[in-house]
Amino acid sequence: MKVLVTGATGFLGSWVVRNLVESGHTARVLCRKTSKLDNLEPLLGEHVEKAFGDVLDGASVKAALDGCQAVIHTAGIPHFSPDDPDRMYRVNAHGSGIVMEAALAAKVERAILTSSVAAMGGSETTRVATEDTPTNAEDIGLDYCRSKLHGEREARAVADKGLSLVILRPVVVLGPGDLFNSSTATVLGFVRKRMPVYVEGRAGFGDVRDMAEAHVAALTQGRPGETYILGGHNLTITELVAAIEDISGVGAPPKVPYPLAYAVAYVRERMARLSGKHDPISTQLVKAGHLCTWASSDKAKAELGYRIRPLRESMRDTLVFAMKTGKLRPTTDKLRALAQEAGIL
């Protein structure tokens, strides 16, 4: 099967391409002429070809789909920064509709949309959500959550016209390959000591390689019209920072009450706007981190063969990749040991 992959130069998308090739498929990757192809360089060749275009340009997506039997749409803007929310909506919501309309016109056999558990919103109380849990993403004031929900709605509207659509909702993604500081940024922020404090919350953490395998499985095993959560380890943020400290040797920052953290983030956000500089700490990030987004992967395990590897393996490989690419220095004995084990030092 020849499969068009959007977002293929990114974290999850590049692993999807690897798994497609390993599974005997051919991949065509949609990218811009200015795209950084580091994650794809070892793969380009007989089974991976480039097509230039943009998910917001329907004509280029339609041209890229010529001769393809399927599309996996992983492209998106994954962050809780207040910077340019309009572009986030265009890419995450309208981009999904544009790609799916092109897929319908191309009469593909299967379309996979990479959404997020963020499309389900989050809870102030402890819960483990399933695919049937009602969403509150419209109501919680987080642009990313709302944009991913709208992306699902636009895709489903196309499915109502006859597109064979499967939606996948990953939790926070860890593992090697995050060149653009997307979902691993929080973990690396703690290790780099750029997160001076934290607030308690509850989130799920999974591995990019397991999620990529599930995307490829969904091409043939996913049921059209269905949604699958690609979860992982449901942790409190206290459990997360303890695990980070254990593997990295970097001490955990203090936990502070949510109102205090929100107030600090508000001040930093205002200062960043006045100075014109980007600050990774935002009120939306603090609010998102305080919610419970635990989720169950039982459906994906049963129908897609989804597996969840040990958290320690995912964290170790996240840190090793960051050190290999110069994004993290081995400043502790444990980090130096990891670097030596990986042949970096």
C-alpha positions in Angstrom: 0.0 0.0 0.0 1.3 3.5 -0.8 0.5 5.9 2.1 0.7 9.7 2.2 2.0 10.9 5.5 1.5 14.5 6.6 3.7 15.8 9.4 6.3 13.2 8.4 9.3 15.3 9.4 8.0 15.6 13.0 8.3 13.4 16.0 5.4 10.9 15.6 5.2 11.3 11.8 8.8 10.2 11.2 8.2 7.1 13.3 5.1 6.3 11.4 7.1 6.5 8.1 9.7 4.0 9.6 7.0 1.6 10.6 5.3 1.8 7.2 8.5 0.8 5.5 9.2 -1.9 8.0 5.7 -3.3 7.4 6.2 -3.5 3.7 4.3 -0.3 2.7 5.6 2.6 0.6 5.4 6.1 2.1 5.0 9.5 0.4 5.8 12.3 2.7 4.2 15.7 2.4 6.7 18.4 3.3 7.6 22.0 2.4 10.8 22.8 0.5 12.1 24.4 3.7 11.3 21.4 5.9 14.0 20.0 8.1 14.4 16.4 7.0 16.9 15.1 9.6 14.4 12.5 11.0 13.7 11.2 7.5 17.2 11.3 5.8 18.0 7.6 6.5 14.7 6.6 5.1 14.4 8.5 1.8 14.8 6.3 -1.2 13.0 3.5 -2.9 10.2 3.2 -0.3 10.0 6.8 0.8 9.4 9.7 -1.6 8.8 13.4 -1.1 5.9 15.5 -2.3 6.0 19.2 -1.7 3.0 20.9 -0.3 1.1 22.1 2.8 -1.9 20.8 4.7 -3.6 24.2 4.2 -3.2 24.0 0.5 -5.8 21.6 -0.8 -4.4 21.5 -4.3 -1.0 20.3 -3.1 -2.5 17.7 -0.9 -4.7 16.4 -3.8 -1.6 16.2 -6.0 0.4 14.4 -3.3 -2.4 11.8 -2.9 -2.2 10.8 -6.6 -1.6 7.0 -6.6 -1.9 6.6 -2.8 -4.3 4.1 -1.3 -4.3 5.7 2.2 -3.3 8.8 4.2 -2.1 9.2 7.7 -2.5 12.8 8.8 -0.2 13.5 11.7 0.5 17.2 11.0 -0.4 19.6 13.7 0.7 22.3 16.2 1.1 20.6 19.6 1.6 23.1 22.4 -0.2 25.2 25.1 1.5 28.4 24.2 -0.6 31.6 23.6 1.5 32.4 20.5 -0.6 32.7 17.3 -3.7 30.7 18.3 -5.3 31.5 14.9 -2.6 29.5 13.1 -3.1 26.6 15.6 -6.8 26.5 14.6 -6.0 26.8 10.9 -3.6 23.9 11.0 -5.2 21.6 13.7 -8.8 22.1 12.7 -9.1 23.4 9.1 -6.0 21.5 8.0 -7.7 18.2 9.0 -10.8 19.1 6.9 -8.7 20.0 3.9 -6.6 16.8 4.0 -9.7 14.6 4.5 -11.6 16.3 1.7 -8.6 15.6 -0.6 -8.6 12.0 0.6 -12.3 11.6 -0.2 -11.8 13.0 -3.7 -8.8 10.6 -4.2 -11.0 7.7 -3.1 -8.4 6.3 -0.6 -9.1 3.0 1.1 -8.4 4.4 4.6 -7.7 7.8 6.2 -6.1 8.0 9.7 -6.4 11.2 11.7 -3.9 11.8 14.5 -5.9 13.7 17.1 -5.1 13.8 20.8 -6.6 13.0 24.2 -6.7 16.8 24.4 -9.8 16.7 22.2 -11.5 15.2 25.2 -10.6 18.1 27.5 -9.9 17.2 31.0 -11.3 16.7 34.5 -10.9 18.6 37.8 -11.4 15.2 39.5 -9.6 11.9 39.1 -11.0 9.7 36.3 -9.8 7.3 33.6 -11.5 8.4 30.4 -12.5 6.1 27.5 -13.4 6.8 23.9 -17.0 7.2 25.2 -16.3 9.8 27.8 -18.0 13.1 26.9 -15.6 15.9 25.9 -15.5 19.3 27.6 -12.8 20.7 25.4 -15.1 23.6 24.3 -15.5 24.8 27.8 -12.1 24.7 29.6 -10.4 27.6 27.8 -7.5 25.8 26.2 -6.8 26.6 22.5 -5.0 23.3 21.8 -7.8 21.2 23.2 -10.5 23.0 21.3 -8.5 23.0 18.0 -8.0 19.2 18.2 -11.7 18.7 18.9 -12.6 20.9 15.9 -10.2 18.9 13.8 -12.0 15.7 14.7 -15.3 17.3 13.8 -14.2 18.5 10.4 -12.8 15.0 9.7 -16.0 13.3 10.7 -18.0 15.6 8.5 -16.0 14.3 5.6 -16.5 10.7 6.8 -20.2 11.3 6.7 -19.8 11.7 2.9 -18.2 8.3 2.6 -14.5 8.5 3.7 -13.2 5.5 5.6 -11.9 7.3 8.6 -10.2 6.1 11.8 -9.2 8.6 14.6 -6.4 8.0 17.0 -5.9 10.0 20.2 -2.4 9.8 21.7 -1.5 10.9 25.2 1.7 12.8 25.9 4.4 11.3 23.6 7.8 10.3 24.9 10.8 8.6 23.2 13.6 9.4 20.7 13.2 11.7 17.8 11.6 14.9 19.1 13.7 17.3 17.1 11.3 20.2 17.4 10.8 20.2 21.2 7.1 19.2 21.1 5.7 16.7 23.6 9.0 15.9 25.3 9.6 19.5 26.2 8.1 19.2 29.6 10.3 16.3 30.7 13.4 18.0 29.3 12.3 21.2 31.0 12.5 19.5 34.4 15.9 17.9 33.6 17.3 21.3 32.4 15.9 22.9 35.5 13.8 25.3 33.5 10.7 24.3 35.4 11.3 26.0 38.8 8.0 24.6 40.3 5.2 22.3 39.4 1.5 21.9 40.2 -0.2 18.6 40.8 -2.1 17.1 38.0 -2.7 13.8 36.2 -1.7 12.8 32.7 -0.8 9.8 30.5 2.6 9.2 29.0 3.2 6.8 26.1 6.0 6.0 23.7 6.2 7.3 20.1 7.3 3.9 18.7 4.3 2.1 20.2 2.0 4.8 18.8 3.6 4.7 15.4 3.0 0.9 15.3 -0.7 1.5 16.1 -1.0 4.0 13.3 0.2 1.4 10.8 -2.0 -1.3 12.3 -5.0 1.1 12.1 -4.7 1.0 8.3 -6.0 -2.5 8.2 -7.2 -3.4 11.7 -9.0 -0.1 12.7 -12.7 -0.1 12.2 -14.0 2.8 10.0 -15.7 5.5 12.0 -14.1 4.4 15.3 -11.8 6.3 17.6 -9.0 4.7 19.6 -7.0 6.1 22.5 -3.3 5.5 22.4 -2.5 5.8 26.1 0.3 4.8 28.3 1.2 5.2 32.0 -1.3 7.2 34.0 0.8 9.3 36.4 0.4 12.2 38.8 2.8 14.9 38.1 4.5 14.1 41.4 5.0 10.6 40.2 6.4 11.9 36.9 8.9 14.2 38.4 10.0 11.4 40.8 10.6 9.2 37.8 12.6 11.9 36.1 14.7 12.4 39.2 15.3 8.7 39.5 16.6 8.3 35.9 18.4 11.6 35.5 19.7 12.4 38.9 18.3 16.0 38.6 16.4 17.0 41.8 12.7 17.5 41.5 11.4 21.1 41.9 9.0 22.1 44.6 5.3 21.6 44.2 3.2 24.7 44.7 -0.6 25.4 44.8 -2.3 25.8 41.5 -3.4 29.5 42.1 0.2 30.5 42.8 1.6 28.8 39.7 -1.2 30.3 37.6 -0.4 33.8 38.9 3.3 33.4 38.2 2.5 32.1 34.7 0.2 35.1 34.1 3.0 37.6 35.0 5.5 35.8 32.8 3.1 35.7 30.0 2.4 39.4 30.2 6.2 40.2 30.4 6.8 38.0 27.3 4.2 39.8 25.3 5.7 43.2 26.3 9.2 42.1 25.4 8.2 40.2 22.3 10.0 37.1 23.5 8.6 33.6 23.8 8.2 32.1 27.3 7.5 28.3 27.5 5.6 28.9 30.7 2.0 30.0 30.1 -1.3 30.1 31.9 -2.7 27.6 29.4 0.2 25.2 30.1 -0.4 25.5 33.9 -4.1 25.0 33.5 -3.6 21.9 31.2 -1.1 20.4 33.6 -3.5 20.7 36.6 -6.2 18.7 34.9 -6.7 15.0 34.9 -6.3 13.5 31.4 -5.8 9.8 32.4 -7.2 7.5 29.7 -7.6 3.8 29.0 -6.1 2.1 26.0 -8.1 -1.1 26.3 -9.9 -0.7 23.0 -6.6 0.0 21.1 -5.0 -3.0 22.8 -7.9 -5.3 21.8 -8.3 -4.1 18.2 -5.0 -2.7 17.1 -2.6 -4.8 19.1 -1.4 -1.7 20.9 1.3 -2.2 23.4 2.8 0.0 26.1 6.5 -0.3 26.8 8.0 0.4 30.3 8.1 4.1 31.2 11.7 3.9 32.2 12.7 2.8 28.7 10.7 5.7 27.1 12.3 8.2 29.5 15.8 6.8 29.0 15.6 7.0 25.2 14.1 10.5 25.4 17.1 11.7 27.4 19.7 9.9 25.3 18.3 11.4 22.1 18.4 14.8 23.7 22.0 14.4 24.6 22.9 13.0 21.2 21.4 16.0 19.5 23.0 18.6 21.9 19.7 19.5 23.5 20.8 18.3 26.9 24.1 18.2 28.6 25.1 15.2 30.9 25.4 17.3 34.1 24.8 14.5 36.6 26.4 11.1 37.3 23.2 9.4 36.1 23.1 11.4 32.9 26.8 10.7 32.3 26.2 7.0 32.8 23.4 7.1 30.3 25.6 9.0 27.8 28.4 6.5 28.3 26.0 3.5 27.8 24.8 5.1 24.6 28.3 5.8 23.3 27.9 9.5 23.5 30.9 10.1 25.9 
